[in-house]
Every structure is written in C-alpha cells, then in structure tokens.
C-alpha cells in the first residue's frame, strides 16, 4: 500500500450515499476539508448533517461512495489518533462515579492502548484547561452542568492532540456561558492551526471563525462557500441559540470514543432514520 499523500485533504468524500430504515438520507455527497480550515455544516433538522459526520468517521456505513481520512481510505489503516470526534449531545457521565479528569483521560485509550500513560493527569489537565475547566478536574461529572459536561467531552477529544476535530452540535441545548466558553476555545484552537468540521444550526458566536459553510438540504449539498447570512431574527442579540435534543444514548451514558473501534463495515447502525439533524 502506498503512503498517504501529505497534500491530500484531511477529509475527502465522493458520492456518499446512506440509507437508514429504508430511506435514503444522503444522496451523493462530495466534500473535501483541507488542513487549517474551519468548516461549518449547516442545515435544517432532517437535512442529513449528523448522518454525514457519522459516515465520515466510520460510525454509519455507506450505501455507496467513498471516504478518505488523511489520504487513507476509511478503515482500520486510518491513523485514528489524528482525529478527535465528539458526537451529538451525549452525557459525560458513565455507569461508575468518575471525575472530569478521568473522563478526559479515557480519550487516551484505544484498542492498541489499554492502559493510561504515566502522564495522563497532566495531559487531561491541559485538555481541560483548553475548554476552561481546569478548576473542575477533580469534580464528579454528575456535579457538572450539561454545558460543562459537553466541554468535558470536547476535552476528551482534544487530549489526543488531534490534527482534525469533528464536532456534532457541540452547543445544542447548552447554557450561554458554555457557548461563549466553547467559542473562546475554538478561537484558540483554530488560531493554532487545528482543522475543524462542526455541525451547527446557526453560526452564532462562531461566525467570526468560520470561513466556509456547507449547507445540506434533503441529503444534498445546496451551498458550499462563504457562510450564508442568518435568517431574519437570528442575528439579533435577543435570539436564543438553543436547540435542545434528546440524548443520543437512551441510557444516558457516553460510549468510548476511540475511533479505532468505530470501524464496523458489516454492522448496521443503531440510529433511526429520522433522528438525524
């Protein structure tokens, strides 16, 4: 197998089609995301945004088309440690009592690494500092607000020091202070050169950072370019940028997010056809 092309896009999707529950959710998506970009994936509920990001990271199987990450076809040879992924609105709490630092440190585990490295506490503390929660490292996740738990999950993705961060609705249903803290974190990370693909309902506080928007409608790309202007009222300071979602996991637990374990080409997705946003 030839070595990946260093000049290749970090994400390259061609003709991606996904069928769920007998319905075609994605209808021939082409998408490239190159190093250093911050790309917002926009669209109404049901447009296919979450299905697309899940298919890009190997969680949802393709019916047709292809995906490459870091110049490598989607599969076990992808360098998954270079990718940080935060799925849509799951709880940071697990079935056992855990601190924020312990949840973040779980991002260092994978199929090939079953023990935490000796410096896990320092690395977890650094990741929590990136999301403005350095002072909550030893707090139980049950004591944190929903917005703070979401920031813990982002820190878990960042603890790997990834080259690419994929976020699915990171600010949906969280409080205003957490939204602002997230925007501050993204400003710092994008300034350091991190590549970001983020699913949003609207740009909100991230508008100054987003240089490109991809808009989906009924499973197709209808816009790829400069971010569109917000709808009337959405740009108002009084507009509430909150869109609550039910937890992705009915049990309220967060799955292990080692992406090496998400490559399951022969396994049907458990996500229903109309839960996508």
PyMOL commands that set and color helices and strands:
alter all, ss='L'
color gray80, all
select helices_A, chain A and resi 49-56+80-82+100-108+120-130+134-136+141-143+146-158+176-191+204-206+259-262
alter helices_A, ss='H'
color red, helices_A
select strands_A, chain A and resi 11-20+23-33+38-42+64-69+72-73+83-86+164-168+195-199+212-217+220-225
alter strands_A, ss='S'
color yellow, strands_A
deselect
rebuild
show_as cartoon
